[in-house]
Amino acid sequence: MIIVCENCKTKYRVDENKIPSEKFRVDCKKCHHIFVVNKPQSEAIVESVALTRDSEVKESSSEAEHVCQVITICNQKGGVAKTSSCINLAASLSLLKKRVLVIDFDVQASLSILLGFDNERSFFDVMHSAEELISKFILNTKKNFWLLPSNSKMSLLSQKYLNEEKFEYLLKDKLKEVRKHFDYVLIDTPPSGDFYTLNALMASDMAIIPTQCEFLSMNGVAHVEKLIGFIREKSGHTIKDRMLVTMFDHNNTAAKAVLGNLKKMYPGKLFNTMIEYDQLMQESQIIRKPVIFYDAKSISGKQYVALAREVMLDEIMNERVA
């Protein structure tokens, strides 16, 4: 299926089987024009197929290379539902039959604890194993959902490697071994722009920046944006960045005003899906379960599933037709 941007006429090839709904929103990666497309082929789409060379269609249909999307969840401010978003996005993707690996790259190991794993072997242990195979340290938590935990030794990682040449590629190099086994790898990072966040971003195709609609959270977004800009400039590594509004209160006038500012500051970068404040989220953490596994009818659970669908569509639209 070929989709053509209404504004700039850029063409994208989309696999119909990966489209999760009959009608879906498209955000053009070239001009950021947003428009809606119906899954059944319209006249415009049929017309665009006719304009695509046969050689392009044959080349695309013969591609069998597995694509794994690596996503870092990060914000330099804490308390923005960064770890919660990482867990619940991963759980939602797994429910949509995607194979997901979650990496706890935070020395506090909050993600590991919330999934019920304490003091299990971490990336630090990977680096100090005789085999050094990351696959030996990955734990299966649920169907389609795997974890590389964190532990207290992770704090020693930066001390040991920070001054070594190309330290920022440690995680990226290790992930080469296992990327082919997963559809998505999600990385949870500490609330800082240090060694751990830099390693995660260098290994990633996308950064999702969770933010509350408040001033200090916006400041954290700006810091991450600067870090991503620095990475692009210095290394040439291209990272797509999107913002996720979390713990949103529709009755809060100030939150609505901040949301408006976010849309103006980062046009085309905010996910349509917003995560509302939900008491069930806190309850699910107490019993160490993603909220969608705790209560399938929860507001936040349904919203994270909607976010997962949006992430999947976002990945599909990266397959731009030359």
Stockholm file with secondary structure:
# STOCKHOLM 1.0

chainA/1-322         MIIVCENCKTKYRVDENKIPSEKFRVDCKKCHHIFVVNKPQSEAIVESVALTRDSEVKESSSEAEHVCQVITICNQKGGVAKTSSCINLAASLSLLKKRVLVIDFDVQASLSILLGFDNERSFFDVMHSAEELISKFILNTKKNFWLLPSNSKMSLLSQKYLNEEKFEYLLKDKLKEVRKHFDYVLIDTPPSGDFYTLNALMASDMAIIPTQCEFLSMNGVAHVEKLIGFIREKSGHTIKDRMLVTMFDHNNTAAKAVLGNLKKMYPGKLFNTMIEYDQLMQESQIIRKPVIFYDAKSISGKQYVALAREVMLDEIMNERVA
#=GR chainA/1-322 SS CEEECTTTCCEEECCGGGCCSSEEEEECTTTCCEEEEESSCCHHHHHHHHHSCHHHHHHHHTCCCCCCEEEEECCSSSSSSHHHHHHHHHHHHHHTTCCEEEEECCTTCHHHHHTTCCSCCCHHHHHTSSSCCGGGGCEEEETTEEEECCCGGGHHHHHHHTTSTTGGGHHHHHHTTTGGGCSEEEEECCSSSSHHHHHHHHTCSEEEEEECSSHHHHHHHHHHHHHHHHHHHHHCCCCEEEEEECSBCTTCHHHHHHHHHHHHHSTTTBCSCCCBCCHHHHHHHHTTCCHHHHCTTCHHHHHHHHHHHHHHHHHHTTCBCC
#=GC SS_cons         CEEECTTTCCEEECCGGGCCSSEEEEECTTTCCEEEEESSCCHHHHHHHHHSCHHHHHHHHTCCCCCCEEEEECCSSSSSSHHHHHHHHHHHHHHTTCCEEEEECCTTCHHHHHTTCCSCCCHHHHHTSSSCCGGGGCEEEETTEEEECCCGGGHHHHHHHTTSTTGGGHHHHHHTTTGGGCSEEEEECCSSSSHHHHHHHHTCSEEEEEECSSHHHHHHHHHHHHHHHHHHHHHCCCCEEEEEECSBCTTCHHHHHHHHHHHHHSTTTBCSCCCBCCHHHHHHHHTTCCHHHHCTTCHHHHHHHHHHHHHHHHHHTTCBCC
//
